[in-house]
C-alpha cells in the first residue's frame, strides 16, 4: 500500500497511526512539529525540504513529486 492509501484506511486505528507517522516524517524533513512548554519542537526538524508556491518555480525548471513508500517498524516508537 502507498502512504495515501494507509492514511485513508477503513480501520480508524490504522488511519490514525499512519497520519501521525506521516506528519512526524514531514516534520523531520521540514522545520519540526509543535512546541512544548519549554519552547522545543515536539519533533525536531532538519530543514531538508522547503515547500514553495507554484509561482515561485523558475520557468526553466520542471516540477517533480516524491513517491513515498513505507515500512512497518513496530520497534520504533512514534512521538506524541
C-alpha positions as CSV (number, residue, x, y, z in Angstrom):
1,X,0.0,0.0,0.0
2,X,1.1,3.5,-0.6
3,X,1.1,6.1,2.2
4,X,-2.0,7.8,0.8
5,X,-3.9,4.5,1.0
6,X,-2.8,3.9,4.6
7,X,-3.9,7.5,5.6
8,X,-7.4,6.7,4.1
9,X,-7.6,3.2,5.6
10,X,-11.1,2.0,6.7
11,X,-9.8,1.0,10.1
12,X,-9.7,4.2,12.2
13,X,-6.8,2.8,14.4
14,X,-4.6,2.2,11.4
15,X,-5.6,5.5,9.8
16,X,-4.8,7.5,12.9
17,X,-1.4,5.7,13.3
18,X,-0.3,6.5,9.7
19,X,-1.5,10.1,9.8
20,X,0.7,10.6,12.8
21,X,3.7,8.8,11.3
22,X,3.5,10.8,8.1
23,X,3.1,14.1,10.0
24,X,6.1,13.3,12.1
25,X,8.2,12.4,9.0
26,X,7.3,15.6,7.2
27,X,8.1,17.4,10.4
28,X,11.6,15.9,10.4
29,X,12.1,16.9,6.8
30,X,11.0,20.4,7.4
31,X,11.4,22.6,10.5
32,X,9.8,20.4,13.1
33,X,6.3,20.0,14.5
34,X,4.7,21.5,17.6
35,X,6.2,23.3,20.5
36,X,6.4,22.0,24.1
37,X,6.2,24.4,27.0
38,X,10.0,24.5,27.1
39,X,10.0,26.0,23.6
40,X,11.4,22.9,21.9
41,X,9.7,21.2,19.0
42,X,7.9,18.0,19.7
43,X,9.6,16.6,16.5
44,X,12.9,18.1,15.7
45,X,13.2,19.2,12.1
46,X,16.3,19.0,9.8
47,X,15.3,21.7,7.3
48,X,15.9,19.3,4.4
49,X,13.0,20.4,2.2
50,X,11.2,23.8,1.9
51,X,7.8,23.8,0.1
52,X,7.3,26.7,-2.3
53,X,4.3,28.0,-4.2
54,X,3.9,27.1,-7.9
55,X,4.5,30.7,-8.9
56,X,8.0,30.5,-7.3
57,X,9.2,27.8,-9.6
58,X,11.5,29.2,-12.3
59,X,10.2,28.8,-15.9
60,X,13.1,26.7,-17.0
61,X,12.5,24.1,-14.2
62,X,10.3,21.0,-14.2
63,X,8.3,20.2,-11.0
64,X,8.6,16.6,-9.8
65,X,6.9,14.9,-6.9
66,X,8.3,12.4,-4.5
67,X,6.7,9.0,-4.2
68,X,6.9,7.8,-0.7
69,X,7.0,4.2,0.4
70,X,6.6,2.9,3.9
71,X,7.9,0.2,6.1
72,X,6.2,-1.1,9.3
73,X,8.7,-0.9,12.2
74,X,6.9,-2.0,15.4
75,X,10.1,-1.5,17.4
76,X,10.2,2.3,16.5
77,X,8.1,4.3,18.9
78,X,6.4,7.4,17.4
79,X,6.5,10.7,19.3
80,X,3.2,12.1,20.6
